[in-house]
Amino acid sequence: MRDKIVAGNWKMNNTLEEGITLASEIVNMVADELTDDVKMIMCTPYIHLNAVSKIIGGAEKVSLGSQNCNDNLKGAYTGEISVGMLKSVGVEYVILGHSERREYFGESNDFLAKKVNTVLEAGLNPIFCCGETLDIREKGAHYEFVTNQLTESLFHLSADDFKKLVIAYEPIWAIGTGVTASKEQAQEMHEKLRAHIAGKYGTEVAEGISILYGGSCNPKNASDLFAQKDIDGGLIGGASLKSRDFVDIGKSY
């Protein structure tokens, strides 16, 4: 059985006080309402991590994630955060390769391979993002483009390390736009990704990897998306900033 995961990416939102309130609401609601075996992950800005970690405490179904990290273990990198720092405050997951990091900060597939190595070396779990622009999809090159992101950033890993990953497919044309890939479009890409992984690591590894969908996923469409054979949850943006919506997505199973 693959892990069912709903990860919330807060992006650059919420003051510390607002973040504490949101995290507290989510933890309490999950404890009271979430009966399915779903792992809820809050990926907060750096300043929230320590406080949110304490709020999560020993909560069974809630984990802490970071939105990024540096590719070096330590050193003179002003303004950056290391995996050791993240681990010291209870972080378990790190988002890598989000389209916003790729576009605004020039993170390449090769560079992300280094970050993946660093995160795994620290004993943390990468949530590796992949996805295509509308232009690439309209050209019919989307399968090749997205599978190549996996090949160049992940396929140097051993099978044992690869098993520690979570993959998140996010069609860039659907992120924050209100436009969602249809359940058929999403399932088709997830199926292609799983087959691509199987071609490298075998069916057993591929069938054990959780592949999440991201891109305007909300309480209204989550059930249809999560019902697809190869969709194992969601990487949630805007809806993760509302406790009711985020928990309802978790309950969509």
N, C-alpha and C positions, 0 to 999 in steps of 0.2 A: 504494500500500500504506500503510495506516495503521500508526502506531507501536504495537507491542505493549508495554504498560507494566504493571509491577507496582510500586506505590508503597507503602512501609511508613510508617504513621503511629504513631510511638512514643508519642504523647500525653505525659502527665506521668509518665514512667517512666524508670528507670535513673539511677544515679549516674554521674558522669563515667567512673569506672573500668569500671563495668558496660557503659556505652555503647561505650567503646573496645574492649572484648572482643567485644561483639556485632558491631560494625562490621567488625572484623578478620576474624572468622569468616565473615561474609557475603561480604566482598570476596574472600577466599581460595576459598571454596566456589564462588562465581560463576565465578571464573577457571578452576577445575578441572572444573566440571561443566556449566555452562550453555552448550549448543551452539546453541540457537535464538537468533534475533535479537530478544531481549527486553531492554528497558531497565528496570533495577532502580533504584528511587529510595528513598533513606533519608531520611525527614523526621523529624529529631531535635529534641529540646528545644534552646533557644538555646545553653546552656552546652556542648553537645557539638559544635556545628557546626564550629568551627575544627579541633578534633582529628580529627573524622571526615573532614573535607576532606583532611587530610594522609594519612589512611589510604587514602582512595579514590585519591589521586594521579592517575595517568593511566589508571586502570582504564577499559577501553573500554565496559563494559556497566553501570557503576554511577554514579549521579549523586546529588547532594546537594539536599535540599529542606528548607524551613522550614515550620513549622506555622502561621505567622501573620506579620503585619507591621503597622506603623502606616500609616495612610493619608496621613501627611505625610512629606515628604522629610527634614526635620530640624526641630529646635526644642525648646522647653521642654515635653517630654512625659515626665515622670519615669517610669521603669520600662518604657518602650516601646523597640521595635527598628525601625530604619528599613531600607528596601530597600537603601540604600547600604551600611549595615553588613553586611547579608546578602551582598550581592554581593562585598564585600571579602574574605570568607572562603570564596568558591567556591560559594555557593548558586546553583542554576539554576532551581529550582522553588519556588513558595510556595502552600501550601494556603490557600484562601479559602472562607469560607462554610460551614465544617463545622457540622453541626447543633448541636454543643456550643457553638460560638461564637455561633450564632444564639440558642440557648436561654438559656445562662448569662450572656452578655455583651450581649444585645440587639442583635446586628448585623442590620440590616434590609437589604432588597434595594438600596435607594438608597445606603446606606452602603457596601455591598460593591461597588457600581459605582465608587465613589471609590477603593477599595482596588485594584480591577482596573486602573484607570487608572494608579495609582502604581506597581504592579508592572510593567506593560508599559513605562512610561516609563523604568524602570531597566534594561530589556532582559532581564527575568526572565519566566518562564512561569508563569501562574496555573494551579493545579489547582482548578477551581471546583466546589464541592460543591452538590448539590441533592437534595431528597428530601422525603418526606411522612411524617406520623405515621400510626399505625394508625387513629386516628379519622377522618382525612381519607380514607384508603383505603376504610374501611368505608362512608363516605358516597358513594363513587363519584366524588369530586372530585379524585382524585390526579393525573390527567393535566393538568387545568387548573392545579392548584396548582404542580406542578413545572415545567411549561413557562413559567408566569408568572415563576418565579424567574429563568429565563434571559432572558426578555423585559426585566424591570426592571433586571437587573444587567449584562447583556451586549450587548443589541441596539442600544446606542448606538455600538458599536465599528465601525470600518471592517472590511471583509472581510479585509484584510491583517493587522490586529491580531487579529481573531477566530481566524485560523488558528494563532495562537501559543498558544491555550488547550488545556488538557486538561479535559474534563468528567468529573466523578465522580458517578454516581447512587448515593445511599445511602438506601434506605428506613429511616427512623429507627427503625421497629419491629423492625429486624433488626440494629441496631448494638449489639454486645456482649451480645446476648441469647441467642446460640446458635441463633436462628431465622434461616434464610436464605430469601430470596425464591426461589421455584422458578425453574428456568432459563427457564420459559415467562413467568413474571411479569417477570423481569429483562429478558429479550429484548424483551418487549412495550413496556416503558417506554423502553428504549434506542432502539427503532425509532421511537417517538413523538417522542423528543427529537431524533433525527436528521431526522425529517420537519419538525419545528418549525424547526430550523436552516435546512433547505433552503428553507422558505417565506420566510425572511428573506434568506439569503445565496446561495441556489442550491444545486443538487445537488453541484456540484464541491467547494464548501467543506464542505458537510455530510458528504460521503463521505470527506473527508480528516481529520476531527476524531476523535481517539481518545476514546471514552467508556468509562470504567471502572465496574465494579460494586464497591460496598463494602457490607459488612453481613454479618459472620460468615462471610466467605470463608476457606476453609482448604484444606489439601492434598487433602482427600477430595472436596470439591465443585468445586474450581477447574476441573478439566478439562471438566466438563459445562457450567459457566458460560462458560468461554472459547471453547467450541466454537460458541456462538451467533453468528449473523451480525453483530450490531451490538454485541457486547461485546468490547472491545479490551484487557481486562486488569482489574486490581483495585486498589482502594485498601484496604490491609490494616491492620487494627488489631492485635488481640491476637496473631495469628499472626506478625506482623512482629517480635515480641520474642523469637522463637525462631529462630535462624539456620537450623536444619534445615527447619522448616516454611516459612519465608519463601522460601528458595531452591527448595524443592520446588514451591511455588506458581508460581514463575518457570519451572520445568521442566514445568509442566502443559500447555504447548502441544504 
